[in-house]
């Protein structure tokens, strides 16, 4: 019974993939990509026949025709409405391969790796600055959010104690919200990756030649000669772990290096938001009695400029202009919030 259910589910997966491949091919304007997805549909049909035979051996043959579910019909609608490129994560989750052809890093001018060593070395340091980038953005989110909250409450002519209490409440609410959102996002992404890589592991063990053929189709779609593409595909899957890594990148468009711990992401996001959000509250926490709001605005402005300058490391723009842009954006948001708070305070009183 277990063998039959495995064969039946695998047959269904392949028939669903073949169906969606053809929909993607119909929606794809680029001829080389259209050809790729049509060929992948044929490969999926071939693999479905394999699983149909396995199910028959188990004594429970599969039905002849595939009937798309409501979920698949919704995905078809999204493909035809938005285009395959815009819903890559959805397609990856339903076992659509070849999505790396939509990656900017795979456009003409970027060479295809032709050895296992090149694949490993090109990704060995991938994503190493992701944590720093996320931390900087988290600090920026906290800084701008709490600064606007402080200015909004101050605009309503509230007392220092009210501003501090509101700021702390907003700081904690924002930090917990950021942390929980980051955890759910990364947990979901990781679960999807683990599920897909599990499917690839099973398929690589079941029919390695077909998996090598799918890789070859992707390489050919990028312009590699057919003979070289097939040779490279076979070379890549010769080692199981390298094969799985390559299939994840080339077929699914996933980067294993970008996936980290959901807990670390949540804690880092929490700390970053707290770090940034605490800056506008420093004068209130230190119980400075005179020019409290002015001091808060001054240190917030300096921090906005510093964060903007730091972000220039990721944008490639000049530090001064990056800092000035962040200062203007954050300052504009704070000024607008202060004005709204002032109007609301006047109306309430």
N, C-alpha and C positions, 0 to 999 in steps of 0.2 A: 504493500500500500504506500509506503514511504517513497519507494522508487517511482511508482506511478505518479504521485503528487508532484515530485520533483520534476519529472519529465513533462507533466501537464503544464505546470507553472512556467517552465522554461520555454515550452512551445508557445504559450500565450505571450510571453515576453517578446519572443522573436517575431511573432506575427504582428504584435502591436508596433514593434520597431519598424518592420517592413512597411506597414501602413503609414506611419508618420514620416518615414524617410521619403516616401513618394509625395506626400503633401509638401514637405520641405522643398523637394526638388521642383515641384510645380510652382512654388512661390519664389524660387531663387532665380534672379535675373542673370547672374553670372554663369555662363555656359559650363566652365570647368567645375564649378561647385554643383551645378545641376547634374552633371554627369557623375560626380562623386556620390551624391546622395542616391541617385538611381542605382548605382553599382552596389552601394551599401544595402539598399533594399533587397537586391538580388541575393547578397550574402546572407542577410537575415532570413530570407525565404529558404535558402539552402540549409541553414542551421535549424529552422523550424521543422523541416523534413526529417532531420536527424532526430530531433526530440519526439516527433510523431512516431518514428520507428521504435524508439525506446519505450514510449507509452504502450505501443501495441505489444511489445515483448512482455510488458508487465501485465498484459491481459485486459487493458482498458484503453482502447483506441481513442484518439482525440476527434473532435468534430472537424469537418472539412473546411467550413467557412469561419472567418474571423468576424466578430461583431464588435465594433468599437463601443466602449463604455461612454457614459456621460462625461467623465473626466477627459477622455481622449477627444471627444467631440469639442469640448471647451478649448483644449490645446490646439486643435485644428483651427478653431475660430481665431485664436490669438495669433497663430502663424500667418493666417491669411490677412488678418487685420493689421498687425504690427510688424510682421516680417520675422524670419527666424533669428536674425542677429540680435533683436531687442529682447528676446525671451530665452537666451542661452541657458540660464540656470534652470528654467522649467524643462527645457529639452534634455539637459544633462540628467535631471532627476527621473526621466522616463526612458533612459537608456538609448538616447540618440548620440551616435558617435560622430567623429569628424568635426567637432565644434571648434577645434583649434584653427580652422581655416578662417574663422572670424576674428582671430586675435591680431591686433596691430603688430605685434612682434613677429608675425609670420608673413607680413607683406613682402613684396619683391624688394630685394636689397638686403634682406636678412638671410644669410646662408642656412641651409638645412644641415643639421649635424649628421655626420656620416660614420660615427663610431660611438660605441658605448661610453668611452672616456669623455668625449665631447659633451654628450648629454648630461653626464654627471657633473662635470666641471662647470658647465654653463649655469647650472641651477644651485651649485653648492652654497653660494652666498646670497641666493635670491631671498628677498623678504627680510633681510637682516635689519633694515632701517624701518620696518613696519611698526615696531614697538615704539620707537622714538617719535615717529610721525603721529601715531595714535595718541601718545602722551601730550604732544604739543597741541593737537587739536582739542584734546580733553581739557587742558588748562585754558585754552582760548574760550571754549564753551562756558566753562565755569566763570571765567572772568567777565565776559560780556553779559551773561545771564544775571549774575548777582549784582553787577554794577547797574544794570538797567532796573533791577528790582529796588535797589537802594535809592536810586534817583527818582523812581516813580513814587515811592513812599515819601521821600523827602519833599517832592513837589507838592504833595498834599499837606505839607506843613506838619508832619507828624513829629512826635518827640524822639529824642535820641534812643530811648529804650525801645520804642516801637520799631524804629528802623533796625536796631540790632536784632530784636526778636524775629522780625519778618525776614531779615537777611539770613539768620541761622536756619530758620524753618525752610526757606527756599534753597539754601545750600544743601541741607540734608535731603530734601525731596528730590532735587536735581541729581545729586550724586547717586542716590539709590535707583532713580529712574534710569540714569545712564548705565549703571552697573548691571541692572536686570536686563535692560535692552541688549547690552553687549553680550551677556551670557546666553540669552535665548538665540540671538543671531548666530553666534559662533557654534553653539551646541547644535543648532539645526543644520548649519553648513557642514559641520563635522559628521553628523549622522548621515547626511546625504552622501558625503564622500566615502564613508565607511561602507555604506550599502553598495555604492557603485563599484568600488574597488573589490568588494566581495564577489560581485557578479563577474568582474573581469578575471578574478583569480580562478573561479570555477570554469569559465569559458576557456581560459588559457590552458587549464589542465585537460579539458574535454576535447577541444579541437584547436591546437596551437597553430596548425597550418592556416586555418581560416582567419585567425587573429592576425597572423603575419600578413595575410592577404589584405585585410582591412587597413593595416598600417600602410601597406604599399599603395593602396588607392589614395590615401591622404597625401602621401609624398608625391604621387603622380599628379594630383590636383594642384600641387604647388609648382609643377613644372619639371620634376625629376623624370628622367627617362625610365620607361617601364622596367627594363632589366635591372637597372640600379636600384629602383624602388623596391622590387621584390627581394633583391639580395639584402638590402638594408633592413627590410621588415623582418626577415628571417634572423638576421644578426642580432637585432634588438630583443627578440623574444627568446634567444638561446639561453639567457640567464633569467630565472623566474622573477627575481626582485627587480632587476633592471627592466624586464619586460612589463611588469605591472606599473612601474613608474612611468615608462614611456607611453603605455596605453592610457594612463590617467591624463597625461599632458596632451598627447596627440589626438586621442579619440574623444575624450571628455572635455578637454580644454581646462582641466583642473590643475592647480599647482599645489602639490602636497606640502611644499615649504611654507605656504602662506597660512596653513592651518596650525593653530596653537591650542593651548588649554583654555576652555571657556572660563574656568575659575580665575586663571591669571589675567585674562582679558577683562573680566568683571572687576577684579580688585584694582587693576591698573587704571581702569576707567574711573572708578570711584575715587582713588587717590588723586588722579589728575584733575578731576572736576573740583574736589575739595581744595586742592592747592591753588587753582586759579580763582575759585569763588571766594576764598578767604581774603584775597588781597583788598577788595573794596571795603571789607569789614574791619581791617586792621585798626584804624583810628577808633572805632567804636569798641572793639575788644580791649584796646589799651586805655579806654575811658578818658580819651583826650577831650577836654571840656570846651576848648575854643577852636573855631574854624574846622570843626570835625568833618563836615561835608566837603569843604574845599580841599582838605588834606586827602580825603578819600578819592576825590576826582583827580587830584594830581598824581597819586601813586598808581591809580588805575590807568591814567593816560600814559605814563611811563611804561607800565607793564604791557599795554596794548602795542605800543611801538616796539618793545623788545620781542614780543611774540611774533609780530608781523615780520620783523627782521629775521627771526629764527626760521620762520616758514619759508623764507627765500632760499633756504638750503634745499628745499624740495621743489620749488618752482623754477629755480635758475635765474630769478630776477635779482636786481640790486637790493641789498639789505635796507638802504635808506628808503627807497620807494616802497618796498614791502612793508616796512614799519609805518611809514606815513599813510599808506592805504588802509592798514588795519586801524590806525588811530582815527582816521576820518570815518570809517565805517562804524566802529564801536562808539565813537563820539556822537555820530549822528543818531544812532539807535538810543543812546543814553539821553540825548537832548530831547528827542521825540517822546521818550517815556516820561521824562521829567515834566514836559508840557502837558501830557495827558493826565499825569498825576495831579498837577496843579489845577487843571480844569475840573477834575472830579472832586478834589478837595474843596474847591470854591462852591461847587454845586451842592455838595453834601452839607456843608456848613450853612 
